[in-house]
Amino acid sequence: MNPRVSIPFTDDVSGESIRLNFIYYNGRLFGESTRNEYRLTGLTRYLRSRGADVGDVLSLSKTAGGHYALSLIPGHGAETDMSEDTEIIQLSGNWKTIKGGRFA
């Protein structure tokens, strides 16, 4: 139940290594919860350290050599110059961190 894998990413700008967790919350399949979804966790510290703000773009990519990279592109969200086949997730003003079951 809830299999996960830790994936090492490298920040394109600083070269810093960060491990993100890719988790499949599958409790619904076992009758344990209503969840049947994938999540990428471990980004909060990275986003805060980079001063992420509404409208910034988080870029996650895989290099030709098979390594994973991430970067935070400040600015204007979907207006950022990216290729047509790029999928964009724009940070909104309503993301929250949950600590101890409570919103922080």
N, C-alpha and C positions, 0 to 999 in steps of 0.2 A: 504494500500500500504506500502511496506517495513516493515513488522512486525519484531520486535526484542525482544530479551529477554536478560537480564543481568544475567550472570552465575558466581557465586563465585568459584574461584579456590584457592587452598592453595599451596604455594611453598613447595615442599618436603624437601628442605634443611633448609630454614630459618623459615618456618611456617607462613610466611607473607601471608596475604589474598590479592587477586587481583581479580577485577571484569572484566570479558571479555564480550563483546557484540556479540551475535550471531544474524546476520541480514540476512534476505532473501530479497535481492534487486530484486523486481518483477515488475518493471516498464514496462517491455515488455508485460506483461499480460494485462496492462491497456492502452497500446499505448503511454505511457509517455516517454519511453526510450528504449534502446536496451538491458538493463540488465535483466538477469534471472539467478541469482547466489546467493550463500551463502557466507558470509564472517564472519570471527572471528576477531573482532577489539579490540584494547586496549592493544596490546602486546608491542608496541614500547618502552614505558617507562621501562617495565620489561626487555626486551632484552638489552636495553642500560645499565640499572643498573647492569646487570650481565656480561657486557662486551662481549656479544654475538659476534661471529666471523664466517666467512665462514667455513663450515664444522661441526659446532656445531649441536647438535640434540636437538630439543624442544620436550619434552615428555608431552603429555596430556593424562590423564587417569581418570577413574572413579573407586573409591574404592568399596569394597564389601558392605560398608555401604551407598553407593550412593553419596558420596562426590566427587568433582572433584579436581584433583591434577595436578600440572605442575612442570617441572624441566628442567633445561638447562644442557645438558651433553656436556662438552667441548671435542673436539677431532676430530675424524676422520670420522664423518658422518656415512655412511652405514657400516663402519668397526666396529662400536660400537656393543658390544655383546647384541643382542636382540633376542627374540624368532622369529621363522620363520613366524608366522602369524601377526607380528607387522608391521604396516604401518609406513614408515619413510618419513618425509619431511625434506630435507636437506637444510639449509640456503645457498643461493647462494650470489654472490657478487653484484647482481643487484636489491635488494629490496630497495624501496625508501619510504620516508614519504612525503605526500602531505600536505602542509599548505597553506590555503587560495587560493587553486587552482593552486599552483605552487610547483614544486618539490624542496625539501629542501636538 
